């Protein structure tokens, strides 16, 4: 597990935004991963995607690393943000915009507003 923890740590610290997910950002393989990747893609966020289905050590290790039992998991500037429900709530409330702005992560504000308008 140490090797997995080291790889996870290197990934979250060397990328501004990382999504540990089932599948890839262009081909998600679960509804929850698809939702979070879809939000990030729609908002034009440049993010690294890590397919946990391709590596059992990472799949188990990410849950231990974050002490969070489910996937997907979003990290911004090395910090764990949350899973699908939390990211969805943060998107609708505008908290995700604020998190990105506070951390210098580029995103399309108009796209974020369209997501909120569609969920109002």
ABEGO torsion letter per residue (X at the ends): XAAAAAAAAAAAAABABBBBBBEBAABBABAAAAAAAAAAAAAGBBBBBBBAAABAAAAAAAAAAAGBABOBBBBBGGBBAEBAAAAAAAAAAGAAAAAAAAAGBBBBAAAAAAAAAAAX
